[in-house]
């Protein structure tokens, strides 16, 4: 009887140990970078939006889906500079392990930029606008060096993809637009349909393109990588904010917070977001469509 008692105790101890390890793995294998800008510096030329408000929504969404609070890198307004965002990617890439899950979220203005490395058929790259990026090229003042161009973001994401390996997952959501309406004025609380972005292309003169060419050599040789990508709209569309109970927030952010669940199939997520998009108010004119992509052979769940 005594031997049986100690055997039972030993088995229970082993089960608790294994459960504890499994619980630790579950708690620590999900990471996120959430960057939101709403209050740009007046001298930047960018109007007020509500990307800062999105951060709380996204963080709460991630916590509900098993992302530990300590694993969520949050950058809001003045903390969301290009160098700070890049540093967060670098730090996270050094933290990740095989099989980890990473969620990256940007809520900000978006803008098209002169392509300086020749990889875009239309001659334009798309860029996310961090806190310290200006809206207009000004010789001797701002040349576009703080724009986060898609080529560059591709490389940052590739570092995360490599770190988590084939068994890991990277999900990217960008709640910005690349071709918004620049004539609307300030997107404040009185605006009926605040827009994130501008139709004004950030045009880099030929002389400056040569000077910047060396900074993008790595972009030409980047490898194709695979991750789940969600964009608030197509590159040629406006991204209109939506009025929630707490004020304006991102349309994609809101839709994700209402739909994202652990174990969801990718196509199910897309279908549910599109239904929410259809139900949200829009100004007269062209629609706003979700831009969603997954690896060609992807047939699994989001996470």
C-alpha angles and dihedrals in degrees: 000000000000091000090050090050093053090045090055091047091050092050092048091049091051091049091050091049093050091045090051092052092047090048091051091051091050092048097047105038098079123079135169144189113206117184121178130172126184105146109057120183111272091237091057092073092229120129126230116276131161106251088124090061090053092064093071091047093050094045092052089048092053094047089054088052098055102269109142113233091233089058095057115094106207123194119177131182111312090015090058099077120145093253092049092050092048090048090053090053091048094048093046093048088056091050101048127098136197111292097020123140122229128191119192121190131184123187109179147097118302131209142177115242134195108270108236100179099054099239097119120081092209093046093243134107124199120237140193112222116229123196096272099048120107125221097227136045109247117181112238092008112056127001102173097271093135097051111108099226119200091246090058095043088051090060094047091051091047089059090056092045091053092048095054094044128205093313093053131077137222121197121188126192122184116190097188135091131234097205113029132155111280095185098069097088121218115359096221132149090281094059113102095209112017111199127212110220143012139259089222108106116222097237118200115201118240092248092056093045090065091052092050096043093089091057092062102044089110091056092064091058098042116133123233109258132187131233139135109269128195121184125186091227144349118284091256096047137085120250108219120197120231128228110238129180089269096046135272120343139159118295094223091042091054093046092049093049089054096047116023113109135162113267095021120153113239095236091047089055091049093048093050094048091050090053090052090048089054091053097048119093118259134185117249113279138049118005129248112236129194114246107214130170136169132178110287094244095040112129102152138093126283091249 
